[in-house]
């Protein structure tokens, strides 16, 4: 059985440190699609911050999908319709806001095509730079959240956030999916929403078997999809514990690690999988 689908994280996986897709990565992925394979993008980014890369890879023309907000939304690139969406209630956001104040970290979320926060901070600015979304600073965070949202981020100094992550996974693990996407981003989606669970929904709809899927990522919010896929791949720049749960470790994001996997396991027709 050959691999029919490859699912790719964006930042520090498909994208180089310049936040661009290398020519080698792009060429390999276009060849896969020309041969009938599916390329799916799965990121913690909001949908807006993923669309330019979906367009660059012509995902609409090949009838493919993007999973945004860590799997909180699945978008059909051809129709622009939401195949799946799961949100956090206003009350859930209010609770997370209170906890962020207790833990001494900043918080932001996405409303429309804006990042909403109550206080300017360097980490929210990084998110704005990555996604291209403008920042809307409000007097009170909850004044800016009047309807359900897909995802909330607590942001702060990495070592402190690591401690907060462990504490809140224990405290809130029965209510939310809690995971770090970058050392300074701690992300919250509705319970059970991960890249892995959304991939499962997608392949069931498309009739693709788990064993026919490759998933590639570099960080903790990629863990579930790496574990779920027939071939779970960690980037060479991933933390050692993420490499430890992968079936295969490729080269780094700056050395075309995605293309190397595509060339070895898809374009050469390799059958290696779990």
C-alpha positions in Angstrom: 0.0 0.0 0.0 1.5 3.3 -1.0 1.0 6.7 0.7 -1.8 8.7 -0.7 -1.7 11.8 1.5 0.9 13.9 3.2 -0.1 16.3 6.0 2.3 19.1 6.8 2.8 21.5 9.6 3.9 25.0 8.4 6.2 26.9 10.7 9.6 25.1 11.2 8.4 22.2 9.0 7.3 23.1 5.5 8.5 26.7 5.9 12.2 27.7 6.2 13.4 30.2 8.7 12.5 32.9 6.1 8.8 31.7 6.4 8.9 30.6 2.8 8.5 27.3 1.0 11.8 26.3 -0.6 11.8 25.5 -4.3 12.8 21.9 -3.6 9.9 21.4 -1.2 7.5 23.0 -3.6 8.7 21.0 -6.6 8.3 17.7 -4.7 4.8 18.5 -3.5 3.6 19.6 -6.9 4.9 16.3 -8.3 3.0 14.4 -5.7 -0.3 16.2 -6.5 0.3 15.7 -10.3 0.5 11.9 -9.5 -2.8 12.0 -7.6 -1.6 12.4 -4.1 -3.1 14.8 -1.6 -1.2 17.5 0.2 -2.9 18.9 3.3 -1.6 21.7 5.5 -2.2 21.5 9.2 -1.1 24.4 11.4 -1.9 26.2 14.6 -2.2 29.3 12.5 -5.6 30.9 11.8 -7.0 30.2 8.4 -6.0 33.6 7.1 -2.4 32.9 7.8 -2.5 29.6 5.9 -4.3 30.6 2.7 -1.2 32.1 0.9 0.7 28.8 1.2 -2.4 26.8 0.1 -2.5 29.1 -3.0 1.2 28.7 -3.7 0.7 24.9 -3.7 -2.5 25.1 -5.8 -4.4 23.1 -3.2 -7.7 24.4 -4.6 -7.0 23.1 -8.1 -6.1 19.7 -6.6 -9.2 19.6 -4.4 -7.3 19.5 -1.1 -7.8 20.9 2.4 -6.2 23.0 5.2 -6.6 22.3 8.9 -6.2 25.6 10.8 -6.3 26.5 14.5 -4.7 23.1 15.4 -7.5 21.3 13.8 -10.3 23.5 15.1 -11.3 24.2 11.5 -11.1 22.1 8.3 -11.4 24.1 5.1 -12.1 22.8 1.6 -9.7 24.8 -0.5 -11.7 24.2 -3.7 -15.0 25.5 -2.3 -13.7 27.7 0.6 -16.4 25.9 2.7 -15.8 24.8 6.3 -15.9 21.0 6.4 -15.5 21.1 10.2 -15.4 23.7 12.9 -15.3 23.5 16.7 -15.3 26.6 18.9 -14.8 27.7 22.5 -17.8 29.4 24.2 -17.5 32.9 25.5 -17.7 31.6 29.1 -14.8 29.2 28.4 -12.8 32.1 27.1 -13.7 34.1 30.2 -12.4 31.4 32.4 -9.1 31.1 30.4 -8.7 34.9 30.7 -9.1 34.7 34.5 -6.5 31.9 34.6 -4.1 33.8 32.5 -4.2 36.7 35.0 -3.7 34.3 37.8 -0.7 32.7 36.1 0.9 36.1 35.1 0.8 35.5 31.3 -0.7 37.4 28.4 -3.6 36.1 26.4 -4.9 36.6 22.9 -7.5 35.1 20.5 -8.8 35.7 17.0 -12.0 37.5 16.1 -12.6 37.8 12.4 -9.3 38.6 10.8 -7.8 40.3 13.8 -5.8 39.2 16.8 -7.5 40.5 20.0 -5.5 41.3 23.1 -5.8 43.6 26.1 -2.1 44.5 26.1 0.6 44.8 23.5 3.4 42.3 24.1 6.3 40.9 22.0 4.8 37.4 21.7 1.5 38.6 20.2 3.6 40.8 17.8 5.4 37.6 16.7 2.0 36.0 16.0 1.0 39.0 13.9 4.2 38.9 11.9 3.8 35.1 11.3 0.1 35.3 10.2 -0.2 38.7 8.7 -3.2 39.5 10.9 -3.4 42.9 12.6 -3.5 43.3 16.3 -6.6 44.9 17.9 -5.8 46.1 21.5 -9.0 46.4 23.6 -9.4 48.0 27.1 -10.7 44.7 28.5 -10.0 41.3 26.8 -13.6 40.1 27.2 -14.9 43.3 25.7 -13.3 42.0 22.5 -14.8 38.5 22.7 -18.6 38.6 22.2 -19.0 35.3 20.3 -17.4 31.9 20.4 -13.8 31.6 19.1 -11.8 28.7 17.7 -8.6 29.0 19.8 -7.1 31.0 22.6 -3.3 31.5 23.3 -1.6 32.2 26.5 1.8 33.8 25.7 4.9 34.5 27.7 8.5 33.8 28.6 9.2 30.2 27.6 10.5 28.8 30.9 7.6 30.3 32.8 5.1 29.1 30.2 6.5 25.6 30.4 5.6 25.5 34.1 2.1 27.0 33.3 1.6 24.3 30.6 2.2 21.4 33.0 0.0 23.0 35.6 -2.9 23.7 33.3 -2.8 20.4 31.5 -3.5 18.8 34.9 -6.1 21.4 35.9 -7.9 21.8 32.6 -7.2 18.6 30.7 -10.7 17.4 31.0 -12.1 20.6 29.4 -9.6 21.7 26.8 -6.9 20.5 24.6 -3.8 22.3 26.0 -0.5 22.3 24.0 2.5 24.4 23.1 3.1 25.2 19.4 6.2 27.3 20.1 8.1 27.8 23.4 6.2 31.1 24.0 2.7 30.0 22.7 0.4 27.8 24.9 -2.7 27.0 22.9 -6.2 26.1 24.0 -8.9 24.5 21.8 -12.0 22.6 22.7 -11.5 19.2 24.4 -10.5 16.5 21.9 -9.6 19.0 19.2 -6.1 18.3 17.9 -4.5 18.0 14.5 -4.7 14.2 14.9 -8.4 14.1 15.6 -9.2 16.4 12.7 -7.1 14.4 10.3 -9.1 11.3 11.4 -12.3 13.2 10.5 -10.9 14.2 7.1 -9.6 10.9 6.0 -12.9 9.2 7.0 -14.7 11.6 4.7 -12.3 11.1 1.9 -12.0 7.3 2.2 -8.3 7.4 2.9 -6.8 4.8 5.2 -4.7 5.8 8.2 -1.9 3.6 6.8 -1.9 5.7 3.6 -1.1 8.9 5.5 2.2 10.6 6.2 2.2 13.4 8.8 5.2 15.7 9.4 5.8 18.2 12.2 8.3 19.8 14.6 6.5 20.7 17.8 4.2 19.5 20.6 1.0 20.5 18.8 2.1 18.0 16.1 2.4 15.0 18.4 -1.1 13.6 17.9 -0.9 13.7 14.1 2.6 12.2 14.1 1.3 9.4 16.3 -1.9 8.9 14.3 -0.4 8.7 10.8 0.8 5.6 9.0 4.2 7.3 8.8 4.8 9.9 11.5 7.7 12.1 10.7 9.6 14.5 13.0 11.8 17.3 11.6 15.5 17.3 12.4 14.9 20.5 14.2 12.2 19.1 16.5 12.7 18.6 20.2 14.1 15.2 21.2 10.9 14.0 22.8 9.0 14.7 19.5 11.6 12.8 17.6 11.2 10.0 20.0 7.5 9.4 19.2 8.1 9.5 15.4 8.5 6.6 13.0 11.1 8.5 11.0 13.2 11.6 11.6 14.0 13.7 8.5 16.4 16.6 7.9 15.7 20.1 9.2 13.3 22.7 7.8 16.2 24.7 6.3 17.6 21.6 4.6 14.4 20.6 2.7 13.4 17.9 5.2 9.9 17.8 3.7 11.2 17.2 0.1 13.5 14.4 1.3 10.5 12.5 2.8 8.3 13.1 -0.3 11.1 11.9 -2.6 11.9 8.9 -0.5 8.4 7.6 0.5 6.0 9.0 -2.1 7.7 9.7 -5.4 9.8 6.6 -5.2 6.8 4.6 -4.2 8.2 3.3 -0.9 5.8 1.1 1.1 7.4 1.7 4.5 4.8 2.4 7.2 3.8 1.3 10.6 
